[in-house]
Amino acid sequence: MKYKFVKLLAVILMSTTLFSCRKYLDINADPNNAVVGDPKSLFSFAISSFVNNRAGGDMYIPMALGGQSISSGGTSSGGTSWGSGSEDQYVFSPFSYSNIWTQYYTSVAGNLRKAIDLSETSLPKNENGAAQAKVVLAQTFYELTTTYGDIPFSEALDLNNLAPKFDGQQDVLNGCIALLDSAISQFDPASGFKFDEPYDMFYKGDIDKWIKVAKSIKLRILMTMADKDPTKISVIGDMIAAGGFIESANDNFEIGFENVAGKRNPKYQIKTDYNGDVDFFYASPYVLDFMQASNDPRIPFFYDKANGAVTFHAIQPGDNADDQLDSKIASSLHSAAEPEYVYTYQELLFYEAEIYARGLGVAADMAMANTLYKQAVLESSIFFGVTAANATSFSSGLPALTGISDPLKQINYQHWIDKFDRGIDAFVQWRRSGSEGSETPDLTLPVGAPSGNLFRRYEYPQNAELDANPNAPALINFTGKVWFDL
């Protein structure tokens, strides 16, 4: 029972107390009801809350364990695992469902909405500041809907409406695209009015980079929708023709943490506070076995060998680990200052490779897909710490997509591998990679999970707010598919 209590406590703390990556947060006393305030401070608070919740116990852990990109280790031989009855056995805490819902709507979306309103009504108007907030707001609602399904969107964030309707996921995603289009047209790189350093912890006021990431996030949303809404395919083609996406790792959408109390990466804080600075989580065979088959140089950057172990070894999700054999997540990945990455250059390249391989809005071109695929793997390898020479040797040595029978599977598998430690992002990538039963990788029920279907969503929180809302849907089980999930 000890670990169950520790897990619950960690989940609650990581979702409700770690708001700040920086010290510049002079906001209202009640951040959930931002009636007045400085828009740049509201923006800073919102993005701090956003990245802390993404990397914290209520989003990262259930998504990564439930999505089987990491393993809990069950009740490990050394007693340093996350514990039995874990999220990779489909034991999800109602606090996780509730905390993410509450934090994303209040601390994140609510403050972003107010920052937008204040920026657009100030004299002079802060058009760039409003656009910066719209980009993050679109990403916030994207994560909410891909996590829960139908959610309040068109009537959300109105404090006078206590019973907002739940918009269908297709409408929410279209609304996110509209937010991004509005931001892209609103940005003005020549204007000095913007959220700058220290309040903009993503790009320090570099509006050119904000425009690039807005277009890149729009492409991400279109790729999530394309298989369910074919009208998006031509839009994807138009975007590829126009370009303007992030162009290198220097454009990555990220926020750094610091090895200072209250500013550390939540993944580090969890293991430090509750496991003696030892990581809780282990290698999943769906990641490690695939990488070992190609002698992937990223392996030692993904995992640490067990003490005395000769090789890297994975543990089936839900099974009990042997701490003398099974590899844990690399301590360097869960360090105090490790940034939280929301969008990376290699993600864009993987999307582009898929687009050319499938001919989504462009003429199918497997040679172009192969070039982009290998560049994506190269960038991913360098991103995780592989030397440029070794990354080039590895990526160039991969079988060419033009000569294999399952090129799309290889693109999707490498894309998922790259996101293995970004819980929500890996989980979305797996669900969009194919129809039910043909996703990449081919996951099976974890050890100890109840018989039935695989994990596919968060359940709606059971709280007084939703109970009192006649528009709230009935409880949907965590195995129920959301709209985009074929």
N, C-alpha and C positions, 0 to 999 in steps of 0.2 A: 504493500500500500504506500510505502514511502515514495517510490518513484511516481506513482499516480498523482500524489499530492504535489510533488515537485513540478511535474509537467503542467498541472493546472495552474499552479502559482506562476510559473514562468510565462505561460501563455497570457495570463491576465496582465502581468507586469509589462511585458514587451509591447502590449497593445495600448496600454493606458498611461504609462509613465514616461516613456522615452520619446519625447517630442522634438528635442532640439539637437541639431547638428552644429549649430553656431549659437552665439550669445546674443544676436541682434533681434530679439523677439519682443519688442515693446508693444504688446497687443492688449486687447480688452481683458478685463478680469474674467469674463465668461467667453472663452473662444468659441463655444457652440452657438453663441447668439451675438454675432459681431455687428452690433447696431451702429457703432461709430468706430473710427480708428484710422490709422495711417495705412493706405493700401499696400505699401511695400512691406510693412511689418506683417500684415495679414497674409500676404503672399509667402513671405519667409516662413512663417509659422506653418502654413498649409503644406508647403513642400517638405518641410522637416517632418511633419506628422506622416505625410505620404510615404517617404522612403523608410522611416522607422517601422511603419506598419507592414510595408512590403517585405522587409527583411526580418520582421519580428515573429514571435511565437505563434501568432494566430493566423498568419498568412503563409509564411515560408514553410513552417514545419508541416502542417496538415497537407498542403499542396504537394510538397516534395515527397513526403512519405506516402500519402494517398495515391500520388501519381507514379510512385515506385522508381523515381530517379535517385533516391537514397533509401537506405534501410535502417530500421530502428535498432536492430540487434536483439530484439526481444529481451529476455533476461539473460544477459551475457555472463560468461564464466568469470569475468573480472569485475562485474558489478558496475561498469561504467556506461552502460547502454541507456537508451531513452526509456526502456522498460517494456514489460509485456502488457498486452492490451493497448497497443499503440495505434496511431493513425494509419500505419500500414497494415493493420488488421481491421481497419474501418471502425475504430473506436474514436469518434470525433467529439470534441468537447462542445457543448452548447455555448460556452463562453467564446469560443473561436468564431462561431457563426454570428454571435451577437456583437462582439467587440469590433470586428472588421466592418460590419454593417454600420454601426454607430460612428466609428472613427472616420470612415470614408465619407459619410454624409455630413458629419458635423465639423470636425477639426479640419478636414481637407476640403470637401466640396463647398461647404457653407462659407468658409473663409475665402475661398477662391471667388465664389460668386459675389461676395461683398467687395473684394478687391477690384473685380471687374466693374461693378457699379460705381464705386468711388473714382476709379480711374477715368471712366467715360463721362462722368459728370463734373470732374474738376475743371478749373480754369487756370491754365490751358489744359486740354484733355491730355491724358497720358495714354495715347493709343497703343504704344508698344507694351506698356505695362499690362493693359487689358488683354492684349493678344497673348502675351506670355502666360497669363493666368488661364486663358481659354485653352491653350495647348495642354496644360497640366490637367485642367478640368475634363477635357475630352479623354485623356488617358485614364483618369480616375473613374469615369463612368464606364469606360471600356473594361476596366478590371472588375468593376462591380457587376456588370451584366454577364461577363464571361464566367464569373464566379457563382452568381446566384440565378441567372436567367432573366426573366421579366422583372423589372425594377421600376420604382418611381423615377421619372426623368422629366417629362414636360411639366409636371406639377410639383416637382421636388424643389426643395430649398425655399419654399414659401411658408414662412412661419405662421401665416394666417390660415393655412390649409392643413388641417390635422389629419386629413384622410386623402392623401394624393393617390391618383390612380396609378396602377402598375402598367407601364408601357411594355409592349412586346419587344423582345430582344432585337428584332430587325429594325424597329422604329428607334430604339435606343442607339444602335450602331449607326444608323443614318443620321441621327441627331449629333453623334460624336463627329462624324464627317463634316456636318454643317458647322459645328464649332471650329473645326480645324480650317475649313475654307474661310470662315469669317476672320480667324486669326491671321491667315496667310495674306488676305487682302488688307488687313489693318496694319500689319507691320510696316514700319517706315525706318529703314536703317539710317537715314540722314537726320532723324530727329534725336535730340539729346534727352527727350523725356522717355524714360524706361525704368525698369527695375534693374538696378546695377549692383555691383559688388558693394557691400557684403550680402545684400538681400537675395540676389539671384545666385544661388549656390550651384546651379547647373552650368551656366555659361557666362556668369559675371557681366551680363548685359550685352553680350555679343549677339546682336539681332540677326546677323547673317546665319549664325548657327541655329538660332531659334526657327528661322524659316526652313532650313534644311530638315530639322527634326520634325517639324510640323508635317511636312510632306512625307517623311519617312513613316511617321505614325499613321498617317492616312493610308499609306500603302499597306501597312500591317493590318489595319481594320478591313480594307478591301479584300485582302487575302484570306482573312477569317470568314468573310461573307461569301466569297466567290462561288463556292460549291453549292450553296443554298440559294443564291440570288445571281443567276447568270448575267443579269444586266450590269453587274459590276465588272465583268471581264473587259468590256470595251473601255471602261474608265481606267482600269489597270494599264491597258495598252496606251492610252493617252498620257498617263503619268510616266510610263517608261520612255515614251518619245520625248516628253518635255524635260525629264531629268530634274536636277536640283535637289537630290537627296543628300544625306550625309556622305562624305567623301573619304574619310579616313578615321582611324581610331581617335584622332584629335577632336572629332565631332561627337564622340560617344556621349549619350545622355546619361549622366551619372552625377552622384553627389558623394563626396568623400566624407569619411569620418575621421576622428582624431583619437589618439590614445590618451584621452583626458576624461576624467569622471563626468558622466552625463552626456558624452559626445562619442562614445564608442559604438561600433557596429553591433546591432542587437544579436547577431549570430555569435559573436565573441562574448558578449555580455552574458548570454544564457549559459554557455559552458563554464565561464569563469565564476559566475554566482552560484551555480548549482551542481558543477561536476569537477571542481578542482582544476579548472583550466584544461580539462580533457574533453575533446569533442565527443558528443553523444552518438554521432551518426556514422554509418558504415557504407561501404561501397555496395551498390546494387549490381547484380550480375547483368542486368539489361544494359548497363553502361560499361562496366569493366570488361566483360567477356567480349563485347563487340570491339572494344579498343585493343584488347590483347591479340585478337585475330589479325590485326594489321601492325602490331608492334608500335602502337601509337605513342609518340614521345610526350604526349600530355599526361600520361598515366601518373608519373611521380609528382606532377603538379596538381592532380586531382585528389590523390590519396597518399596517406602515410602507411608504410608497412607496419604490421604488428611487430612488437618487440621479439626479436629472434627469428622472425619469418624470413624465408628466402625469397618468396615471390609475393606479389599482390594477390589478394584473394577476396572475393565478394561473398556476401551473405544474402540468401533469398529473403525478400521482404516478408517480415513477420516471424522469421525463424530466429532461434537463439544463437548468438554469436559466440565464437571462441576468441577471446582477446589475445591468445598466443598465435592466432592464425589469420583472423579476418582484418582487413584493412579499413581504416577510418578515413573520413574526409580530411584532406590535408589541412593542417593547422594554419598554413599560410592563406588558405581561402577564407577562413573564419578568424582573421586577425582583427585587432581592435580598429585599425585604420582602413580596412578593406572597403572600397566604395560600394555603394549599391548602384548597380547598372540597370537602367530602365530600357535602354535601346543601344545596341552596339553596331559598329560598321559591318561585322561579319553577319549579323542577322539580316541586314539589308541585302548582302550578297547572296545569302541562301534563298531569300525570296526571289531575287532576280534570276538565279539559277533555275528555280522551280518554274518561274514564269516562262522562260525560254524552253525548258524541257517539255512543258505542257502546251505551249503555244497559247498562253492566256493573254489575248488582246494583241499578240504579236505573232509573226510567223514562227512556228516551231523550229528551233535551231539547236540541235543537240551539241554541236561543236561549241557554240556560245555558252550553252548551259554548262558544259564541261569546264570551260575557262573560268566562269564565275564560281562554280562549285569548288574548284581547286584553290581559287583565290580566297574563298570563304574559309576553307579549312586552314590555309596558310595564315590568314589573319587571326583565326581562333587560336591556333597554336602559339603564335607570338603573344596574343592577348594573355594566355595563361602562363607564359614565362619561358617557352621554348625559344632557343636561339634562332635568329633569322635563317642561319645556314641549315640547321636541323629541320626547321619548319618547312623550308623550301624543298629539301630532300624528301620529306615525308609526303607533302601534298602533291608534288610532281610524280611521286612513285605510286600514288593510288591508281587503281584501274580506271581507265578512261570511261566516262559514261557512254561513249559511242560504241563501246565494245562489250557491254554487259546487258543482261536481260531485264534488270530491275533498276534503271537509273533513278527513277523518282524515289524509290525506297532508300537508296544511298543518300540522296540529298536530304530527305526527311530525317533519316537516322542521324546523320552528322549535325543537322540543325538541332535536333533534340539533345544530342550529346553536348553541344556547345552551351545549352541552357540548363544542364542537369542540376545546377545548384541555384537556379533562379526559379523557385517553386511555381509561381503562377504562370510564368512564361513557358516553362517546359510543359506544364499541364495543358495549356491552350494549344501549343504546338502539337502535342500528341493527339488531342481530340480532332484537330483540323487536318491531320495527315491522311485520313481515309475514313470510309464508312465503318460503322460498328463491326468489329471482327477483322478488319483489314488495316488497322492503324499501324503506325511505325513508332516504337517497336511493338511486337506482338505480345502484349502483356497478358498474364493469366492471374487468377485470384491469388492474393498473397497467402502465405501460411497462416492459418488461424482466422482468416476472414470468413464471415458468414457466406454460405453458398448463395449464388445469385449472380448479379451483374457487377461490373467494375465501377469504381468511384468515378463520378462525372460532374459533380457540382456540390456546392454548399447548400444545406437546407436553409430555409428562411428562419431567422431567429424567432423564438417564441417569447415575445415580450409584450408588455401592456400596450405599447404603441401600435404594434401590428395587430394585436388581438382586437383593438378598438377600431381598426380601419376596415370598413366593410368592403373596400376595394382590394384588400390583401388576398392573394391566392391561398388556397388550401395548402397544407404542408406537402411538400414534394420531397421524396426520398433522395438521399445522396447518390443513388444510382440512376436517377431520372435524367435523360438527356436534355440539354438546352437547345435552342433553335438552330444554331449553326452546326451542331454536332450531328452528323449524318447517321 
